[in-house]
Amino acid sequence: MTTPPAAATPKKTTPHQKVKLLLSLLDRLTDGEGQASLERLATDPGAVEAVARDIATNTPVEVLAKTILTDTRPIQGVTEADYKYVGLPPEAEKCDFHTGYNTYLRPLLGKRADGFAAMYKMLDQQDNPLIIETGCLRVPGNWEGDGQSTFQFDWYAREKRGHVMTIDINELSINSARRACSSTTSTILNDSVAALNALSANAQKPAALLYLDSFDLVASNPMPSAMHHAMEVMAARRLIGPGTLLCIDDFNVPPLGPGGKGLIVNEFLNAINAEVLYSGYQKIWRVAV
């Protein structure tokens, strides 16, 4: 009987070799500036965070990250919504939208729960709805904070054979929305006014819902946000037709009271006698033009 040869014992790496490996890694991430980074840390041990930030924003790291993250592989079928990513249990995925809304979403939505419920009740009257949103889902699972509206619209439109288009100027927010939603939702990385103007110029039909929530409201100075949302309405002029629902989030926000992001839009829609369907933390109108 032949005894099998013993497995080779791996050679131990010496301290000098470890330093060389570390330098090689740092050189890869800093475009050859590994030695300078180490010397900076040796001189100032408290500079770890600063050095880490410098490395994270270096061009080699950006190129490496994009090479990995933009690797394109064939996709079988359509992209599915990721319920787990937004903090929902597996059971939610098996529900129709309205059952899922009442069972899983409504308890999470706090001050927005009644507004969204009113919105879907009105949308049920339309077939194949086109939903256009400005300001997309940012932080997955933040239901109370921002409503996860993009995920909601994706779920609703998927069941109603509709489409969702969401616009945001922040790349990280767009990435969150893309991961959370199915292929029913298209994302646009751009300024919302410019994007709405382009969509409006090429519109083949009006939107069923225009949901505006893009420019953060600052309680001490609400006018910049209010002006931006007014410009969005002007930019979306050809996307608004008979029966279009228009909703503005953060409308009645303590301690400001009614107005918020919709301070200017509210005055305009009142002047043209748009029908108010709901008024609370959100405000919803139905346009009859």
Stockholm file with secondary structure:
# STOCKHOLM 1.0

chainA/1-289         MTTPPAAATPKKTTPHQKVKLLLSLLDRLTDGEGQASLERLATDPGAVEAVARDIATNTPVEVLAKTILTDTRPIQGVTEADYKYVGLPPEAEKCDFHTGYNTYLRPLLGKRADGFAAMYKMLDQQDNPLIIETGCLRVPGNWEGDGQSTFQFDWYAREKRGHVMTIDINELSINSARRACSSTTSTILNDSVAALNALSANAQKPAALLYLDSFDLVASNPMPSAMHHAMEVMAARRLIGPGTLLCIDDFNVPPLGPGGKGLIVNEFLNAINAEVLYSGYQKIWRVAV
#=GR chainA/1-289 SS CCCCCCCCCCCCCCHHHHHHHHHHHHHHHHTSCHHHHHHHHHHCGGGHHHHHHHHHTSHHHHHHHHHHHTCCCCCCSCCCCCTGGGTCCGGGGGSCHHHHIIIIIHHHHGGGHHHHHHHHHHHTTSSSCEEEEESCCCSTTCHHHHTTHHHHHHHHHHHTTCEEEEEESCHHHHHHHHHHSCTTEEEEESCHHHHHHHHHHTCSSCCSEEEECCSCCCTTCCHHHHHHHHHHHHHTGGGCCTTCEEEESSCEETTTEECGGGHHHHHHHHHTTCEEEEESSSEEEECCC
#=GC SS_cons         CCCCCCCCCCCCCCHHHHHHHHHHHHHHHHTSCHHHHHHHHHHCGGGHHHHHHHHHTSHHHHHHHHHHHTCCCCCCSCCCCCTGGGTCCGGGGGSCHHHHIIIIIHHHHGGGHHHHHHHHHHHTTSSSCEEEEESCCCSTTCHHHHTTHHHHHHHHHHHTTCEEEEEESCHHHHHHHHHHSCTTEEEEESCHHHHHHHHHHTCSSCCSEEEECCSCCCTTCCHHHHHHHHHHHHHTGGGCCTTCEEEESSCEETTTEECGGGHHHHHHHHHTTCEEEEESSSEEEECCC
//
